[in-house]
Amino acid sequence: MSAFSLTAELTTERLLLRAWTPAEIADVLAGRRSSRWAPDFPADGDRVMAGVIAEQIAEGNGASGEPGASGDPGAHGHRLIIERQSGLVVGSLSLFWPPSEGALEIGYGVVPSRRGRGYAPEAARALVAHALTSPDVTTVYAEVELANPASVRVLEKAGLHRRNDDGATARFDATAPLSG
């Protein structure tokens, strides 16, 4: 069994999940377009994540969350979602590292032109499964607004289970099997 790597590229049937490059972060933040992006990438959430990653790099925080850690964008758990057939970036997803008491939040987004194809649950399922191989992670969770039924379906299709809701938001999670 291989050791957990926060920077590992993940491949699914239709997608490649890989770390952002410094150039991609700079291009998103500067509003530059790449021919390797779907026409509607980046979406608003992708711009926010590029800013978060840039801030983490500037602060010198890596996967451990400690100052002075790696400035590599991959060391933060953020990945681009790439459609394997076309090679185009169609969204992004993140592990909000480091875990807190074994719990780790996941976030995701796919651009409007690629929604309805099952990419978000496929990407989330792969990243959740990968995160649960970390010895530091026992639970991966996401919080979703119940007014967003598409996002609720993504989490259900990705294999997460609704644990609670307050009428406005719900928490979904997946847990690591107990080691024997």
C-alpha positions as CSV (number, residue, x, y, z in Angstrom):
1,M,0.0,0.0,0.0
2,S,1.4,3.4,-0.9
3,A,1.7,6.3,1.5
4,F,-0.9,9.1,1.3
5,S,0.2,12.1,-0.8
6,L,-1.7,15.3,-0.7
7,T,-0.2,16.2,-4.1
8,A,-1.1,12.9,-5.9
9,E,-2.7,13.2,-9.3
10,L,-5.9,11.2,-9.4
11,T,-7.4,9.7,-12.5
12,T,-11.0,8.6,-12.8
13,E,-12.8,7.1,-15.8
14,R,-13.3,10.5,-17.4
15,L,-11.3,13.0,-15.4
16,L,-7.8,13.9,-14.2
17,L,-7.5,15.7,-10.9
18,R,-4.2,17.5,-10.5
19,A,-2.7,20.4,-8.6
20,W,-2.9,23.9,-9.9
21,T,0.3,25.3,-11.3
22,P,1.6,28.7,-10.2
23,A,1.0,29.9,-13.8
24,E,-2.6,28.8,-13.7
25,I,-3.2,30.6,-10.4
26,A,-1.6,33.8,-11.8
27,D,-3.6,33.6,-15.0
28,V,-6.9,33.2,-13.1
29,L,-6.1,36.1,-10.8
30,A,-5.0,38.3,-13.7
31,G,-8.0,37.5,-15.8
32,R,-5.9,35.8,-18.6
33,R,-7.5,33.0,-20.7
34,S,-5.9,29.7,-21.5
35,S,-6.7,27.5,-24.5
36,R,-6.6,24.6,-22.1
37,W,-9.7,25.8,-20.2
38,A,-13.3,25.2,-21.0
39,P,-14.8,28.5,-22.3
40,D,-16.5,29.3,-19.0
41,F,-13.6,28.4,-16.7
42,P,-12.8,29.9,-14.3
43,A,-16.2,30.3,-12.6
44,D,-16.5,32.6,-9.5
45,G,-15.6,29.7,-7.1
46,D,-12.5,29.0,-9.1
47,R,-11.4,32.6,-8.8
48,V,-11.9,32.5,-5.1
49,M,-9.9,29.3,-4.8
50,A,-7.0,30.8,-6.9
51,G,-7.0,33.7,-4.4
52,V,-7.0,31.3,-1.4
53,I,-4.1,29.3,-2.9
54,A,-2.1,32.4,-3.7
55,E,-2.6,33.6,-0.1
56,Q,-1.5,30.3,1.3
57,I,1.7,30.3,-0.9
58,A,2.4,33.9,0.1
59,E,2.1,33.0,3.8
60,G,4.4,30.0,3.2
61,N,1.8,27.6,4.5
62,G,1.9,24.1,3.1
63,A,0.0,20.9,3.8
64,S,0.9,20.9,7.5
65,G,-0.6,24.4,7.8
66,E,2.5,25.5,9.6
67,P,4.5,28.6,8.5
68,G,7.5,28.0,6.4
69,A,6.0,24.9,4.8
70,S,6.1,24.3,1.0
71,G,5.0,27.1,-1.3
72,D,3.9,24.5,-3.9
73,P,0.2,25.0,-4.7
74,G,-0.2,21.2,-4.7
75,A,0.8,21.1,-1.0
76,H,-2.6,22.7,-0.1
77,G,-5.0,20.0,-1.4
78,H,-6.5,22.0,-4.2
79,R,-7.0,20.4,-7.6
80,L,-8.2,21.2,-11.1
81,I,-10.8,19.0,-12.7
82,I,-9.7,18.1,-16.2
83,E,-11.9,16.4,-18.8
84,R,-9.7,13.6,-20.1
85,Q,-11.3,13.4,-23.5
86,S,-10.8,17.1,-24.4
87,G,-7.9,17.9,-22.0
88,L,-9.8,21.0,-20.8
89,V,-10.0,22.3,-17.3
90,V,-13.7,22.2,-16.3
91,G,-13.7,23.0,-12.6
92,S,-11.9,22.7,-9.4
93,L,-12.1,20.9,-6.0
94,S,-10.4,21.2,-2.7
95,L,-9.5,19.4,0.5
96,F,-9.3,22.2,3.1
97,W,-6.1,20.9,4.7
98,P,-5.2,20.3,7.5
99,P,-7.8,18.1,9.1
100,S,-9.3,19.2,12.4
101,E,-9.6,16.3,14.9
102,G,-9.6,13.9,11.9
103,A,-12.3,15.8,10.0
104,L,-11.5,17.3,6.6
105,E,-13.8,19.5,4.5
106,I,-14.2,19.1,0.7
107,G,-15.4,21.7,-1.8
108,Y,-16.1,21.4,-5.5
109,G,-17.4,23.2,-8.6
110,V,-17.8,22.4,-12.2
111,V,-18.4,25.1,-14.9
112,P,-21.9,25.5,-16.2
113,S,-21.1,24.1,-19.7
114,R,-20.0,20.8,-18.1
115,R,-22.7,20.4,-15.5
116,G,-25.2,17.5,-15.7
117,R,-22.5,15.1,-16.9
118,G,-21.7,13.6,-13.5
119,Y,-18.3,15.2,-13.3
120,A,-18.8,16.7,-9.8
121,P,-19.8,13.4,-8.1
122,E,-17.1,11.5,-10.0
123,A,-14.4,14.0,-8.9
124,A,-15.7,14.3,-5.3
125,R,-15.9,10.5,-5.0
126,A,-12.3,10.1,-6.1
127,L,-11.0,12.9,-3.8
128,V,-12.9,11.6,-0.8
129,A,-11.6,8.1,-1.2
130,H,-8.1,9.4,-1.6
131,A,-8.4,11.7,1.5
132,L,-9.6,8.8,3.6
133,T,-6.3,6.9,2.9
134,S,-4.5,9.6,5.0
135,P,-3.7,8.4,8.5
136,D,-4.7,11.9,9.7
137,V,-8.3,11.7,8.2
138,T,-11.2,9.8,9.6
139,T,-14.0,11.8,8.1
140,V,-14.5,13.9,5.0
141,Y,-17.4,16.3,5.0
142,A,-19.2,19.0,3.1
143,E,-21.8,21.5,4.1
144,V,-24.4,22.4,1.5
145,E,-27.3,24.8,1.3
146,L,-30.6,22.8,1.0
147,A,-31.8,25.4,-1.5
148,N,-29.2,24.0,-3.9
149,P,-30.6,20.5,-4.7
150,A,-28.0,19.9,-7.4
151,S,-25.2,20.1,-4.9
152,V,-27.1,17.8,-2.5
153,R,-27.4,15.3,-5.4
154,V,-23.6,15.6,-6.1
155,L,-22.8,14.6,-2.5
156,E,-25.3,11.8,-2.4
157,K,-23.9,10.4,-5.8
158,A,-20.4,10.8,-4.4
159,G,-21.3,8.4,-1.6
160,L,-21.5,10.9,1.3
161,H,-24.4,10.5,3.8
162,R,-26.5,13.3,5.3
163,R,-25.8,13.5,9.0
164,N,-27.8,16.5,10.0
165,D,-29.5,19.6,8.8
166,D,-30.9,22.8,10.3
167,G,-33.5,23.4,7.6
168,A,-31.2,25.7,5.6
169,T,-27.9,23.7,5.4
170,A,-27.0,20.0,5.7
171,R,-23.8,18.3,6.5
172,F,-22.8,15.2,4.5
173,D,-19.9,13.0,5.3
174,A,-18.0,9.8,4.6
175,T,-15.9,8.0,7.2
176,A,-12.9,5.8,7.0
177,P,-13.4,2.1,7.7
178,L,-12.1,1.0,11.1
179,S,-8.7,-0.6,10.8
180,G,-8.6,-4.0,12.5
